[in-house]
Amino acid sequence: MGEKDHSDRQLAGDGGLSFVPLASIEAIRSASADPIERASLLADVCRLNTLYMIMQAGSGHVGSSFSSTDLITWLWTEELSGANSGAPDADIYFSSKGHDAPALYALLIALGKLDFELIHKLRRLGGLAVVAAVILATVAGYLVYRQVIESRSSRQSGAPAAQSQAAVTEPTPPAPVSSIPVEKPAAAAVPVNPAPADPREQRLAQLRQDARDQFQRGQRRALSTVSDGLRIAPEDPELQAILDSILTDAHRISGRSKEAAVIAGAPQYAKTAYQEALQLERDARQQVTSGRKDLAARTLWRAEETFDQSERDARLERAQQKQAQDEQSKQRLARGNDKPGDQPVQPRGPETPPTAAAQPSAADLEKARVAGVVQRYAMGYSALNTSAVLAVYPGEAVWQFPEFDSYALSLADCAIELSSDGASATAVCTATHSLKRKRGTAVTEKVRQTFTLRKRGAGWIIASIGYDRAVR
């Protein structure tokens, strides 16, 4: 109460506020394995989108929405089970804070429970209406109504209300209401998403929905669904955003398999498979540069499988070597326990001690993780993939990506150093930038690029980047 609702003017859409797109939200949701950090990041994103919705509509209570965002984000992502689905054991969510409806809308949109395009339609016909206060009043009235009826029945019969309800004819109570705000237009109802009449658009709409659902379930066939849609509409922004998310996820899981292979000793014990996987990574980078993101995702999946195979081969090779060393030790021990005269004494030359299995140090593993983050940055930049770049370097000026027709970034000769406390690292690489702006000619420039990274959980994130353009 008492908050300025700005209902006299629209404040967004003229170069002022902006919103966080769905692809970036999905990247942020997968950026951390810590549930508290993940919920906090998502809540901050929802605050930005809540502010955009309110200012776009010119109406809404910012304070109420902002103050409830952390709580509702944690509930909907970590606590509630099947919230408001109607299932017998499903949880029921309801907020008595009527003015926080924009925050709930922003969260449900971020979680994919409402269509993302509704972010632009707060308090619009065919869009989202703020009726949480009306719902609260209806539920409260229903509870009071029940209490009055039961009290009246008890007084009339002199018996507990529970025993006299069968003899009392009660008026039909109000129907229960959903706790999720719904559209309530002032005039005739307008469908939120009317089905397109054009068969081509109907097919596209179905492919978009199928691709979203498949990707959220972790089904790799989402890539085939996206490819089918892009054959119909190659520039469809929603399908392109889903493809970017698939590519980012493929690179993430490939990097995770690569780290596991390094830990198992694949560079030493399974060189063939490990080098094959590295080549697949390089192939995927070139495919992204040439605009074949769908092929790059499939190549990264093959790289993941090959890294996994190299990990298994390395573990098997190390186990076999250990078994052979154990057999040799047993044989030497048996020879040492033989009694004199049992066997002829043979002259014994100097023995070569068994070679210990080389284990990568903790510092080597951290350097491998740092190298992976830096290469993911280069790959995302080459694809002009906003979400992929922001996932590893939140400070990058991705707003300039639309200025480029093409961009290829390759990093070589990276020297990586860890700080003494292991909380930060630097990677100095020779970077080759090949780019073409929409209003310019193609340019290729080689620079020395210094990445400063900081530890975040078990991984790394880029904090800043410096350039030395004197390198040629």
VENGILIN-V79240 format. One line per field, one symbol per residue. ss: DSSP state (a for helix, b for strand, c for the rest). psi: psi as a letter, one per 40 degrees, with the letter a starting at -180 (. if undefined). A space follows every 10 residues. Layout:
ss: ???
psi: ???
This chain:
ss: cccccccccc cccccccccc caaaaaaaac ccccaaaaaa aaaaaaaaaa aaaaaaaccc caaaaaaaaa aaaaaaaaac cccccccccc cccccccaaa aaaaaaaaaa cccccaaaaa cbcccccbcc caaaaaaaaa aaaaaaaaaa aaaaaaaccc aaaaaaaccc cccccccccc cccccccccc ccccccccaa aaaaaaaaaa aaaaaacccc caaaaaaaaa aaccccaaaa aaaaaaaaaa aaaaaaaaaa aaaacaaaac aaaaaaaaaa aaaaaaaaac ccaaaaaaaa aaaaaaaaaa aaaaaaaaaa aaaaaaaaaa aaaaaaaccb ccbccccccc cccccccccc caaaaaaaaa aaaaaaaaaa aacccaaaaa aacccccaaa aaabbbbbbb bbbbbbbbcc cccbbbbbbb bbbbbbbccc cbbbbbbbbb bbbbbbccbb bbbbbbbbcc cc
psi: ieihefeeih eiefebiiih idddddddde eiehdddddd dddddddddd dddddddeii hdddddeedd dddddddedi hfhfeeidei ihhhhegdee dddddddddd eeeihdeede fhfihebhig eddddddddd dddddddddd ddddddeeii ddeeddehhi ihiiiiiieh iihgidaihh idghhidhdd dddddddddd ddddddefhe eddddddddd ddgdehdddd dddddddddd dddddddddd dddefdddef dddddddddd ddddddddde egdddddddd dddddddddd dddddddddd dddddddddd ddddddeiih ediihihhih ihiihihhhh iddddddddd dddddddddd ddefhddddd degeeigede deeidihhhi hifhhhhiid eeeiiihhih hhhhihidgi ihhhhhihhh hhiihhbeai ihdihihgee h.
